[in-house]
Amino acid sequence: MKPLEGIRVLEFSTMITASFAAMMMAEQGASVIKVEPLELGDPMRFLGSSKGGISALFANCNRGKQSLRLDIKADAGKQIIKDLAQHTDVVLCNFRPGVMDALGLGSETLRGINPRLIYAGISGFGTEGPERDTPAYDPIIQAQAGFTAVQGQGQAGPQFVRNLTCDKVTAYTACQAVTAALYVREKTGEGQHIDLSMMDAGLFFLFPDGFMHQTLLDDDVDHVPPLSEIAYTLTVTKDGGVTLSAANQAQLVGLLAAIDQLSLFADERFNSQEKLIANIDAFRDLLKEKFLEFETDELLAKLKAHDVPAAKCLDYQEVLDHPQYAANGSIDVVKHPIMGDMRRVKSPAQFQGKRLDPAANSPAHGENTREVLAQLGRSDQEIDALIEQGVAKTMEA
């Protein structure tokens, strides 16, 4: 039995935050209905590599769901959502603050219908304040949550993490908050409203190490270089490069032994951990020429023999071919009925020592409209009428 079997989720979203959160819940057994607009659906369907009209990005964020193609501005569409809410455990929404309330489908309304409902509203910046109504995308949040500042340390200026990091951090945070609320409901029998902003999730994620210098506020604080300047460096070899992390004294001894440089401990600049950190740039400069005497594989073997954490910086294909992922059972390949052969990465958590099987393939736009409406008790004639009226559509429409 998967952990969230029996939980029903209703998702209103565009792009990644709510979609990825709902997908993780689907992977863990939840039944997820993704409510999409009539015409184009979630715009993520069309971004990036695609086949058969479905993008890889959409497929990666939406497997295991049913797609309901519905006009939620129409009275009949609103009624369908209210009927679904009666049998739903979780609503996930990442529209701008106030949008669902204006439609008459906000938290207060739906939780009035079903007091056990957990309603999670995800926004870019929060429900109050000067940025409340500002459009939010991952680079915007990276810029305002400190990611570009942290990435740009020691460089010419601010730099992005070239990945939708804040979107996915928010999704993980939303998923954890929802499951915590489900746990509370088990004890109290009552649902609740959750507010979560991408800006808050991004800063909370980044803060422990990224804002160390901004944490302690007294004048006598002893500031040392942040971990990002110490741990994240590329070691250049004869034929490439590696990254290594000598995070304690034993590993530092192992590093110097591996490259025959133990004599550096006699240098007064480096004969204690504190002095080494204070003079880290000089220490690295002394080692650079020595590292250039080794080929990558040779250096890695020596470091591994001395139990020093080190790795080659892999390209995309080398990542996918890494034998550890094969040992972990992390990746599989399936045939999608529309998109053809697809590589999937399984959810990382193991339950009872086993990886969860990935949920079903991502749905086509409106693929499950008839099925969902029929589950609500709508007859074939009623469903046909909703389609003719333009309230609902199927994937063929």
LINFEN-V783611 format. One record per residue. N is the residue number from 0. RES is the residue in three letters. BURIAL is # if it has 9 or more other ideal C-beta (glycine too) atoms within 8 Angstrom, else .. D_LAST is the distance of its C-alpha to the last C-alpha in Angstrom with 2 decimals. Layout:
n-><N | N>
res-><RES | RES>
burial-><BURIAL | BURIAL>
d_last-><D_LAST | D_LAST>
This chain:
n-><0 | 1 | 2 | 3 | 4 | 5 | 6 | 7 | 8 | 9 | 10 | 11 | 12 | 13 | 14 | 15 | 16 | 17 | 18 | 19 | 20 | 21 | 22 | 23 | 24 | 25 | 26 | 27 | 28 | 29 | 30 | 31 | 32 | 33 | 34 | 35 | 36 | 37 | 38 | 39 | 40 | 41 | 42 | 43 | 44 | 45 | 46 | 47 | 48 | 49 | 50 | 51 | 52 | 53 | 54 | 55 | 56 | 57 | 58 | 59 | 60 | 61 | 62 | 63 | 64 | 65 | 66 | 67 | 68 | 69 | 70 | 71 | 72 | 73 | 74 | 75 | 76 | 77 | 78 | 79 | 80 | 81 | 82 | 83 | 84 | 85 | 86 | 87 | 88 | 89 | 90 | 91 | 92 | 93 | 94 | 95 | 96 | 97 | 98 | 99 | 100 | 101 | 102 | 103 | 104 | 105 | 106 | 107 | 108 | 109 | 110 | 111 | 112 | 113 | 114 | 115 | 116 | 117 | 118 | 119 | 120 | 121 | 122 | 123 | 124 | 125 | 126 | 127 | 128 | 129 | 130 | 131 | 132 | 133 | 134 | 135 | 136 | 137 | 138 | 139 | 140 | 141 | 142 | 143 | 144 | 145 | 146 | 147 | 148 | 149 | 150 | 151 | 152 | 153 | 154 | 155 | 156 | 157 | 158 | 159 | 160 | 161 | 162 | 163 | 164 | 165 | 166 | 167 | 168 | 169 | 170 | 171 | 172 | 173 | 174 | 175 | 176 | 177 | 178 | 179 | 180 | 181 | 182 | 183 | 184 | 185 | 186 | 187 | 188 | 189 | 190 | 191 | 192 | 193 | 194 | 195 | 196 | 197 | 198 | 199 | 200 | 201 | 202 | 203 | 204 | 205 | 206 | 207 | 208 | 209 | 210 | 211 | 212 | 213 | 214 | 215 | 216 | 217 | 218 | 219 | 220 | 221 | 222 | 223 | 224 | 225 | 226 | 227 | 228 | 229 | 230 | 231 | 232 | 233 | 234 | 235 | 236 | 237 | 238 | 239 | 240 | 241 | 242 | 243 | 244 | 245 | 246 | 247 | 248 | 249 | 250 | 251 | 252 | 253 | 254 | 255 | 256 | 257 | 258 | 259 | 260 | 261 | 262 | 263 | 264 | 265 | 266 | 267 | 268 | 269 | 270 | 271 | 272 | 273 | 274 | 275 | 276 | 277 | 278 | 279 | 280 | 281 | 282 | 283 | 284 | 285 | 286 | 287 | 288 | 289 | 290 | 291 | 292 | 293 | 294 | 295 | 296 | 297 | 298 | 299 | 300 | 301 | 302 | 303 | 304 | 305 | 306 | 307 | 308 | 309 | 310 | 311 | 312 | 313 | 314 | 315 | 316 | 317 | 318 | 319 | 320 | 321 | 322 | 323 | 324 | 325 | 326 | 327 | 328 | 329 | 330 | 331 | 332 | 333 | 334 | 335 | 336 | 337 | 338 | 339 | 340 | 341 | 342 | 343 | 344 | 345 | 346 | 347 | 348 | 349 | 350 | 351 | 352 | 353 | 354 | 355 | 356 | 357 | 358 | 359 | 360 | 361 | 362 | 363 | 364 | 365 | 366 | 367 | 368 | 369 | 370 | 371 | 372 | 373 | 374 | 375 | 376 | 377 | 378 | 379 | 380 | 381 | 382 | 383 | 384 | 385 | 386 | 387 | 388 | 389 | 390 | 391 | 392 | 393 | 394 | 395 | 396>
res-><MET | LYS | PRO | LEU | GLU | GLY | ILE | ARG | VAL | LEU | GLU | PHE | SER | THR | MET | ILE | THR | ALA | SER | PHE | ALA | ALA | MET | MET | MET | ALA | GLU | GLN | GLY | ALA | SER | VAL | ILE | LYS | VAL | GLU | PRO | LEU | GLU | LEU | GLY | ASP | PRO | MET | ARG | PHE | LEU | GLY | SER | SER | LYS | GLY | GLY | ILE | SER | ALA | LEU | PHE | ALA | ASN | CYS | ASN | ARG | GLY | LYS | GLN | SER | LEU | ARG | LEU | ASP | ILE | LYS | ALA | ASP | ALA | GLY | LYS | GLN | ILE | ILE | LYS | ASP | LEU | ALA | GLN | HIS | THR | ASP | VAL | VAL | LEU | CYS | ASN | PHE | ARG | PRO | GLY | VAL | MET | ASP | ALA | LEU | GLY | LEU | GLY | SER | GLU | THR | LEU | ARG | GLY | ILE | ASN | PRO | ARG | LEU | ILE | TYR | ALA | GLY | ILE | SER | GLY | PHE | GLY | THR | GLU | GLY | PRO | GLU | ARG | ASP | THR | PRO | ALA | TYR | ASP | PRO | ILE | ILE | GLN | ALA | GLN | ALA | GLY | PHE | THR | ALA | VAL | GLN | GLY | GLN | GLY | GLN | ALA | GLY | PRO | GLN | PHE | VAL | ARG | ASN | LEU | THR | CYS | ASP | LYS | VAL | THR | ALA | TYR | THR | ALA | CYS | GLN | ALA | VAL | THR | ALA | ALA | LEU | TYR | VAL | ARG | GLU | LYS | THR | GLY | GLU | GLY | GLN | HIS | ILE | ASP | LEU | SER | MET | MET | ASP | ALA | GLY | LEU | PHE | PHE | LEU | PHE | PRO | ASP | GLY | PHE | MET | HIS | GLN | THR | LEU | LEU | ASP | ASP | ASP | VAL | ASP | HIS | VAL | PRO | PRO | LEU | SER | GLU | ILE | ALA | TYR | THR | LEU | THR | VAL | THR | LYS | ASP | GLY | GLY | VAL | THR | LEU | SER | ALA | ALA | ASN | GLN | ALA | GLN | LEU | VAL | GLY | LEU | LEU | ALA | ALA | ILE | ASP | GLN | LEU | SER | LEU | PHE | ALA | ASP | GLU | ARG | PHE | ASN | SER | GLN | GLU | LYS | LEU | ILE | ALA | ASN | ILE | ASP | ALA | PHE | ARG | ASP | LEU | LEU | LYS | GLU | LYS | PHE | LEU | GLU | PHE | GLU | THR | ASP | GLU | LEU | LEU | ALA | LYS | LEU | LYS | ALA | HIS | ASP | VAL | PRO | ALA | ALA | LYS | CYS | LEU | ASP | TYR | GLN | GLU | VAL | LEU | ASP | HIS | PRO | GLN | TYR | ALA | ALA | ASN | GLY | SER | ILE | ASP | VAL | VAL | LYS | HIS | PRO | ILE | MET | GLY | ASP | MET | ARG | ARG | VAL | LYS | SER | PRO | ALA | GLN | PHE | GLN | GLY | LYS | ARG | LEU | ASP | PRO | ALA | ALA | ASN | SER | PRO | ALA | HIS | GLY | GLU | ASN | THR | ARG | GLU | VAL | LEU | ALA | GLN | LEU | GLY | ARG | SER | ASP | GLN | GLU | ILE | ASP | ALA | LEU | ILE | GLU | GLN | GLY | VAL | ALA | LYS | THR | MET | GLU | ALA>
burial-><. | . | . | # | . | . | # | # | # | # | # | # | # | . | # | # | # | # | # | # | # | # | # | # | # | # | # | # | # | # | . | # | # | # | # | # | . | . | . | . | # | # | # | # | # | . | . | . | . | # | . | . | . | # | # | # | # | # | # | . | # | # | # | # | # | # | # | # | # | # | # | # | . | # | . | # | # | # | . | # | # | # | . | # | # | . | . | # | # | # | # | # | # | # | . | . | # | . | . | # | # | . | # | . | # | # | # | . | # | # | # | . | # | # | . | # | # | # | # | # | # | # | # | # | # | # | . | . | . | . | # | # | . | . | . | # | . | # | . | # | # | # | # | . | # | # | # | # | . | # | # | # | # | . | . | . | . | . | . | # | . | . | . | . | # | # | # | # | # | # | # | # | # | # | # | . | # | # | # | . | # | # | . | # | # | . | . | . | . | . | # | # | . | # | . | # | # | # | # | # | # | # | # | . | . | # | # | . | # | # | # | # | . | . | . | . | . | . | . | . | . | . | . | . | . | # | . | # | # | # | . | . | . | . | # | . | # | . | . | # | # | # | # | # | . | # | . | . | . | . | # | # | # | # | # | # | # | # | # | . | # | . | . | # | . | . | . | . | # | # | . | . | . | . | # | # | # | . | # | # | . | . | # | # | . | # | # | # | . | # | # | # | . | # | . | # | . | . | # | # | . | # | # | # | . | # | . | # | . | # | # | # | . | . | . | . | . | # | # | # | . | # | . | . | # | # | . | . | . | # | # | . | . | # | . | # | . | # | # | . | . | # | . | # | . | # | # | . | . | . | . | . | . | . | # | # | . | # | # | . | # | # | # | # | # | # | # | # | # | . | . | # | # | # | . | # | . | . | . | . | . | # | # | . | . | # | # | . | . | . | # | # | # | # | # | . | .>
d_last-><36.24 | 34.41 | 35.78 | 32.79 | 31.62 | 30.85 | 29.88 | 26.47 | 25.08 | 22.51 | 21.72 | 20.89 | 21.40 | 20.97 | 22.92 | 25.50 | 27.86 | 25.95 | 23.54 | 26.56 | 28.46 | 25.75 | 25.44 | 29.22 | 29.06 | 26.44 | 28.83 | 31.53 | 29.71 | 27.81 | 24.45 | 22.17 | 18.95 | 17.56 | 15.99 | 13.84 | 12.87 | 9.48 | 9.63 | 11.81 | 12.76 | 16.30 | 17.89 | 19.79 | 16.90 | 18.17 | 21.93 | 24.34 | 24.29 | 20.91 | 19.45 | 15.98 | 14.68 | 16.41 | 19.87 | 22.89 | 23.62 | 20.40 | 20.96 | 24.57 | 23.90 | 21.05 | 21.88 | 22.22 | 19.52 | 16.51 | 13.56 | 12.59 | 10.02 | 11.99 | 13.74 | 17.30 | 18.91 | 18.00 | 20.62 | 18.36 | 16.84 | 20.46 | 21.51 | 19.09 | 20.63 | 24.05 | 23.53 | 22.50 | 25.56 | 27.86 | 27.20 | 26.89 | 29.79 | 28.72 | 26.58 | 26.34 | 25.53 | 26.38 | 25.57 | 28.60 | 31.17 | 30.53 | 26.79 | 25.97 | 29.02 | 27.93 | 24.65 | 26.84 | 25.65 | 28.65 | 31.01 | 33.38 | 30.81 | 29.06 | 32.42 | 33.81 | 31.36 | 32.16 | 35.51 | 35.03 | 32.05 | 32.62 | 30.85 | 31.08 | 30.53 | 30.65 | 31.63 | 33.05 | 36.51 | 36.88 | 36.59 | 39.82 | 41.76 | 41.53 | 38.49 | 36.40 | 33.74 | 34.02 | 30.93 | 31.61 | 30.85 | 32.84 | 35.36 | 36.06 | 36.93 | 38.94 | 40.97 | 41.74 | 42.26 | 44.87 | 43.10 | 43.96 | 47.53 | 47.99 | 46.49 | 48.71 | 51.99 | 54.59 | 52.42 | 52.24 | 49.87 | 46.68 | 44.31 | 40.77 | 39.77 | 37.22 | 34.74 | 32.45 | 35.33 | 35.15 | 31.44 | 32.24 | 35.57 | 33.83 | 31.34 | 34.31 | 36.15 | 33.31 | 32.99 | 36.77 | 36.94 | 34.30 | 36.08 | 39.37 | 38.00 | 36.86 | 40.45 | 41.89 | 39.71 | 41.18 | 44.59 | 43.91 | 40.92 | 39.48 | 36.57 | 36.93 | 35.45 | 35.52 | 35.53 | 35.41 | 35.51 | 34.99 | 38.30 | 40.22 | 38.69 | 39.54 | 43.12 | 43.73 | 42.66 | 44.78 | 47.80 | 50.01 | 51.05 | 49.53 | 51.46 | 54.68 | 56.78 | 55.31 | 55.84 | 59.65 | 61.02 | 64.81 | 66.90 | 68.47 | 65.31 | 65.80 | 62.85 | 62.15 | 59.43 | 56.04 | 54.65 | 52.13 | 55.11 | 57.00 | 54.44 | 51.89 | 53.83 | 53.47 | 56.54 | 56.99 | 58.56 | 59.82 | 56.46 | 53.82 | 53.62 | 53.32 | 52.90 | 55.44 | 56.19 | 59.78 | 59.17 | 62.51 | 66.11 | 65.87 | 62.91 | 64.69 | 67.76 | 65.61 | 64.06 | 67.48 | 68.92 | 66.14 | 67.04 | 70.78 | 70.96 | 72.46 | 75.25 | 72.98 | 73.70 | 77.20 | 75.88 | 76.47 | 73.13 | 71.25 | 73.53 | 71.47 | 67.78 | 68.18 | 69.94 | 67.45 | 64.52 | 66.50 | 67.28 | 64.07 | 63.72 | 67.23 | 66.62 | 63.51 | 65.35 | 68.07 | 65.63 | 63.57 | 66.09 | 66.55 | 62.85 | 62.87 | 65.36 | 62.74 | 59.75 | 56.62 | 56.80 | 60.55 | 60.24 | 57.49 | 59.67 | 62.63 | 60.69 | 59.19 | 62.69 | 63.85 | 60.88 | 59.55 | 55.78 | 54.47 | 51.48 | 50.35 | 47.52 | 44.81 | 42.15 | 38.52 | 39.18 | 42.47 | 40.78 | 38.34 | 41.27 | 43.60 | 45.24 | 45.15 | 41.34 | 41.75 | 44.43 | 42.28 | 39.25 | 37.18 | 34.75 | 32.78 | 30.39 | 27.37 | 24.77 | 21.18 | 18.65 | 16.86 | 19.70 | 22.64 | 26.01 | 26.17 | 29.27 | 29.27 | 32.00 | 32.68 | 33.51 | 37.20 | 38.66 | 40.25 | 40.70 | 43.64 | 44.15 | 40.73 | 37.67 | 34.47 | 31.97 | 28.93 | 25.90 | 22.84 | 20.71 | 18.53 | 14.95 | 11.80 | 9.79 | 8.57 | 10.16 | 12.35 | 10.79 | 11.76 | 14.94 | 16.10 | 15.66 | 17.42 | 20.14 | 20.76 | 21.54 | 18.61 | 18.52 | 15.73 | 16.36 | 16.28 | 12.98 | 11.46 | 13.41 | 12.22 | 8.53 | 10.11 | 12.39 | 10.05 | 11.85 | 9.34 | 5.78 | 5.34 | 5.59 | 3.82 | 0.00>
